[in-house]
Amino acid sequence: MATRNPANVIEFGKFNYGATMTTFTVVADADVSAEVNPGEQIEKLIEALTQHGTFVGLSDHSVGGTTFSATLEGSSWADAAAVQVAVRALGGDFATATVA
């Protein structure tokens, strides 16, 4: 039987995932929040990211719909610079996007 923590401490900010989660912050060239049709920029972004990990989701967007984060599980991207190259290759709203 498990023993109760004597200090009765609840720790926040602790996550137990099967694989490492990596979050990339994307700053697009234009507002991506109005995109609703399949095949638009966000769908292209998700397809590009899934080539190197399991896509988990997008955060809310901010700064006029241009800034958001994308999270991957088990990402094999070398670093944010490599993601930025792939995202910029999508063109459109991401032609000169930055990724951190």
C-alpha positions as CSV (number, residue, x, y, z in Angstrom):
1,M,0.0,0.0,0.0
2,A,1.3,3.5,-0.8
3,T,2.3,5.7,2.0
4,R,0.9,9.2,2.3
5,N,3.4,12.1,2.0
6,P,4.0,13.1,5.7
7,A,4.2,16.8,4.7
8,N,1.0,16.5,2.6
9,V,2.7,18.5,-0.1
10,I,1.0,19.0,-3.5
11,E,3.6,19.9,-6.1
12,F,2.6,22.0,-9.0
13,G,4.4,22.2,-12.3
14,K,5.2,18.4,-12.3
15,F,4.2,16.5,-15.4
16,N,4.6,12.8,-16.2
17,Y,4.6,12.2,-19.9
18,G,5.8,9.1,-21.7
19,A,8.2,11.2,-23.9
20,T,9.7,14.6,-23.7
21,M,7.4,17.5,-24.6
22,T,9.0,20.3,-26.6
23,T,7.2,23.6,-27.1
24,F,8.2,26.0,-30.0
25,T,7.0,29.6,-30.0
26,V,6.1,30.8,-33.4
27,V,5.8,34.4,-34.5
28,A,4.0,34.5,-37.9
29,D,4.0,37.4,-40.3
30,A,0.3,37.9,-40.2
31,D,-2.8,37.1,-38.1
32,V,-3.4,33.3,-38.3
33,S,-6.5,33.3,-36.1
34,A,-9.0,33.8,-39.0
35,E,-7.9,30.7,-40.9
36,V,-10.7,28.2,-41.0
37,N,-10.3,26.4,-44.4
38,P,-8.4,23.1,-44.7
39,G,-5.0,23.6,-46.4
40,E,-4.3,26.9,-44.9
41,Q,-1.1,27.9,-43.1
42,I,-1.8,26.3,-39.7
43,E,-2.6,23.0,-41.3
44,K,0.7,23.2,-43.3
45,L,2.5,24.0,-40.1
46,I,1.0,21.0,-38.2
47,E,1.9,18.7,-41.1
48,A,5.5,20.0,-41.1
49,L,5.8,19.5,-37.4
50,T,4.4,16.0,-37.4
51,Q,7.3,14.9,-39.6
52,H,9.5,15.1,-36.5
53,G,7.3,14.2,-33.5
54,T,3.8,13.7,-32.3
55,F,1.8,16.9,-32.5
56,V,0.1,17.7,-29.2
57,G,-1.5,21.1,-29.8
58,L,-1.4,24.8,-30.2
59,S,-1.6,27.5,-27.6
60,D,-3.9,30.4,-27.7
61,H,-2.7,33.1,-30.1
62,S,-1.7,36.6,-29.0
63,V,-0.2,39.8,-30.3
64,G,-2.8,40.3,-33.0
65,G,-3.0,36.6,-33.8
66,T,0.6,36.3,-34.8
67,T,2.2,34.7,-31.7
68,F,1.5,31.1,-30.5
69,S,3.2,28.0,-29.4
70,A,3.1,24.5,-30.8
71,T,4.0,21.5,-28.6
72,L,5.4,18.1,-29.8
73,E,5.9,14.9,-28.0
74,G,9.2,13.1,-28.8
75,S,10.4,15.8,-31.1
76,S,13.5,14.9,-33.2
77,W,14.1,18.5,-34.3
78,A,17.7,19.5,-33.6
79,D,16.7,23.0,-32.3
80,A,14.4,25.9,-32.9
81,A,16.5,27.1,-35.8
82,A,15.8,23.9,-37.7
83,V,12.1,24.3,-37.1
84,Q,12.3,27.9,-38.3
85,V,13.8,26.8,-41.6
86,A,11.0,24.3,-42.1
87,V,8.3,26.8,-41.1
88,R,9.6,29.5,-43.4
89,A,9.6,27.0,-46.3
90,L,5.8,26.9,-45.9
91,G,5.7,30.5,-47.3
92,G,2.5,32.5,-46.8
93,D,2.1,33.8,-43.2
94,F,5.3,32.1,-42.2
95,A,7.7,33.4,-45.0
96,T,9.9,35.2,-42.5
97,A,8.4,33.8,-39.2
98,T,10.6,33.4,-36.2
99,V,10.6,30.2,-34.0
100,A,12.1,30.0,-30.5
